């Protein structure tokens, strides 16, 4: 956490010193990943800067290249670079060439803005907002009715806004939920099929 905080403040110095003279970052700033408001966006950018310092692409990308998207890759990044699972999950989509998104969720806050790989972003799908969909693995895990440890196919419409002709398409999901923090995240992987359109 100390290393991440130092990276965050270095990020402000490098990216924002011409905009703001002084920063006083608290825990909420260090946990800001999803806001689009300009003041909070600076915190997002500082966090992204810190993640790049802690998990450098040049070293990390070869570790996940050609590998099936699964949590063991996030755990590998976390242990190799001594970061939290959350930080490694945020970083993972930037490193893979697979069409992958990591989406964060909670009981109180619902679905958060996803972090998408370049190939996933190129498909131009919108994600649902609001509560976690009942058709997702995340819903069952969050409610404590199941504990999925492997990647499983689910209806893509549980996560994505889809036209009628794609309603039956599947997406791979693997999820973990941490009840003590009311925070979970799912890896979503477009393995094949009609969802790949670009």
ABEGO torsion letter per residue (X at the ends): XAAAAAAAAAAAAAAAAAABABBBBBAAAAABAABABAAAAAAAAAAAAAAAAABBAAAAAAAABGBBBBAAAAAAAAAAAGBBAAAAAAAAAAABABBBBBBBBBAAAEBBBBBBBAAAAAAGBBBBBEBBBAABAAAAAAAGABBBABBBBBBAAAABBBBAAAAABBBBBBBBBBAAAGBBBBBBBBABEAABAX
